[in-house]
Amino acid sequence: MRALALFVSSFVIPVSAQAQTLNVVGLSPTMNATNVLPGQALVVDFDRALNPSTLPPNAPHLHLFGSVTGAIAGALTLENGNQRLRFTPTKPFVAGEIVSAELDRFVQAQDGSFLRQGGWSWSFRIRAGSALRSFQVIDVMTTRTIPSVPATVYGGATSDFNGDGFVDIGGVCENSSDVRLFVNRADGTGLFLPFHQPTYPVGSTPSPNDPADIDGDGKTDLVTCNTAGTSISVLPGNGDGTFGLRTDWSVGSAPHGLALLDVDGDGDLDIATSNTGTDNVCVIHNNGTGSFGAPTFFEGGGSGEYALCAGDMNNDGLMDLVVGARSSSLVIVHLNNGAGGFVMQPAQNAGGGVWMMQAGDLNGDGKLDVSCANGGSGNASVLLGNGDGTLQAPQVVPGGSHTVATDLGDLDGDGDLDWVVSCFGGSIFEVYVNNGAGVFAFDQSFNALSNSSCAALVDIDNDLDLDLDILLFEETGDWIQVLRNLDVPFEIACQPGLLGVSACPCANPPSATNRGCDNSSATGGAILAGSGTPSLAADTLHLSASDEKPTATSVVLQGNAILPSGTVFGQGVRCVGGTLKRLYVKTAVAGGINAPGAGDPSISARSAALGAAILAGQHRWYCVYYRDATVLGSCHATSTFNTTPTLEASWVP
């Protein structure tokens, strides 16, 4: 978080000391914004001219860090008589990531005045692209080294640990007390390499975690909160997707909540923990090189301080702390006083025993709100912020018998934050959709293969559509499910001979044409296209095949799974798999068919009638196979049929 590659225009400014304070008077993006464009510049207006010698590259007093990107490089210039600072990032921010920006107290004005003692900090979220909230499981990864030995993945750290622009995954494992890093393949597939071995040891029974540049070297480190002891661990990032040896630092007993923030305005990240064993909160101060002093303790305001998060709860440019007290079912805001301390605000009922919290602007009013997973209470809650450090009464939704995680992100690109709740006891992950006013409605759920521990809402494939995908972490089975968020109702799922798909047995079609294998009519292979909407409420999905044999008998085939590499099928390649259903039989006219046709039931109705009802959020795969009685080329004499490519449809409510 402390290393920047910046350019500053040259200025020669006389300095005269005055006993005033340099003030920030305008920000863009604004505090707590949730829809910032990926390439947007950061602009800060001041009430007087700045002294450029206190800004990068002359002095490291501006600090920027993206939760996925890491330390952010860019160009810095001064405008408007040096009263405006403009930072333009070298490359776009990553969809959905939280960007933290900070001007420390050593930034100086032309007249000799400095920023206030606490400096000026703020954060904002990057806009996510439009998507269907329709998810496809593209991989299931294990965090176990030995299949029969549990690692217990109870935390997920998601950041670009090797600087290639793609998010990586750190599986934080309780039983093995280590971090298991899965590096993104960085090929646009959203898939990950097996985790590094040997793994990276941390303290006893880690769970809460945060990526950050702790030592200011520009490389992303990882902090874990070690719940069975009295310490946090810092894994120093090497910048290449590996970590060095960890250092441990003392905090309170049984720390279950973790927050990273600059408490004292000196430009480096301090660490706060909520400590269930000692029933309090503590802060350890960073000396700027990643070394920490002894903990300072203070009362959290409830009983059983368990959860913790940081954010500016009153929009004054100072990062505050929010404490979740499990035993007393309270949320308590502690406002930063700008002098290195905190002032407790009135507590608010949480709606349950708080286990985990995450903050975000849920109703678009520029004020931070708080979401809670309420553990043994079996529910989750949202508390809207008033912008002054107080919170409104909770909006409570049901969860499983042990609701352990809350995660926020814009899953459909409509500009507001949606909500994923992880329910250990119910072995389920629940998705709630925001109506834009911070009111949530149940949307869909994902079954865990074992027991849910947490989720991460990130762009796994770094695609041009910038939509957020989902990673699901499962504790007792040690699985990570990788779910891709689809952004179109249907798309070609595989094409023969491309992207690892089986080659045609006779001849492949021209490249990049979404065709099936060549057929004896020399059309270059059949084409399958979709139109309309695969919506269960109003199914208008229509399939059309073209460039078949002129009058070929054709069968529309549906599968509930995909064969990623395909399998030879007659003179073609079939990628539909799972339970196969024959939806329609048609006779081609001029080498083409349409389905459903006049008088036919819709695709969803036909599927249901065949005993294969489609549910919202599910996917189905379609191809058409057709008679091609003239054997092509070297195909076997019995290979008298061919196929179109496979089309994937994402079904919505």
Sequence and secondary structure as in RCSB ss.txt:
>XXXX:A:sequence
MRALALFVSSFVIPVSAQAQTLNVVGLSPTMNATNVLPGQALVVDFDRALNPSTLPPNAPHLHLFGSVTGAIAGA
LTLENGNQRLRFTPTKPFVAGEIVSAELDRFVQAQDGSFLRQGGWSWSFRIRAGSALRSFQVIDVMTTRTIPSVP
ATVYGGATSDFNGDGFVDIGGVCENSSDVRLFVNRADGTGLFLPFHQPTYPVGSTPSPNDPADIDGDGKTDLVTC
NTAGTSISVLPGNGDGTFGLRTDWSVGSAPHGLALLDVDGDGDLDIATSNTGTDNVCVIHNNGTGSFGAPTFFEG
GGSGEYALCAGDMNNDGLMDLVVGARSSSLVIVHLNNGAGGFVMQPAQNAGGGVWMMQAGDLNGDGKLDVSCANG
GSGNASVLLGNGDGTLQAPQVVPGGSHTVATDLGDLDGDGDLDWVVSCFGGSIFEVYVNNGAGVFAFDQSFNALS
NSSCAALVDIDNDLDLDLDILLFEETGDWIQVLRNLDVPFEIACQPGLLGVSACPCANPPSATNRGCDNSSATGG
AILAGSGTPSLAADTLHLSASDEKPTATSVVLQGNAILPSGTVFGQGVRCVGGTLKRLYVKTAVAGGINAPGAGD
PSISARSAALGAAILAGQHRWYCVYYRDATVLGSCHATSTFNTTPTLEASWVP
>XXXX:A:secstr
                  S EE EEEEES TT S B TT  EEEEESS B GGGSTTTS  EEEEETTTEE  EE
EEEETTTTEEEEEESS   TT EEEEEE TT BBTTS EE TT EEEEEEB      S EEEEEEEE  SSTTS 
  EEEEEEE SSSSSS EEEEEETTTTEEEEE B  SSS  B    SS EE SSSEEEEEEE SSSSSS EEEEE
ETTTTEEEEE B SSS B   EEEE SSSEEEEEEE SSSSSS EEEEEETTTTEEEEE B SSS B   EEE  
SSSSEEEEEEE SSSSSS EEEEEETTTTEEEEEEE SSS EEE   EE SS   EEEEE SSSSSS EEEEE B
TT EEEEE B SSS B   EEEE  SSEEEEEEE SSSSSS EEEEEETTTTEEEEEEE SSS EEEEEEEE SS
 EEEEEEE SS  TT   EEEEEETTTTEEEEEEE  SSEEEEE TTSTT    SS    TTS B S  TT SSS
 EEEEES  BSSS   EEEEESS TT EEEEEEEEEEEEEEEEETTEEEEEEEEEEEEEEEE BTTBEEES TT 
  HHHHHHHTT    TT EEEEEEEEE  S  TT  TT  EEE  EEEEE B 
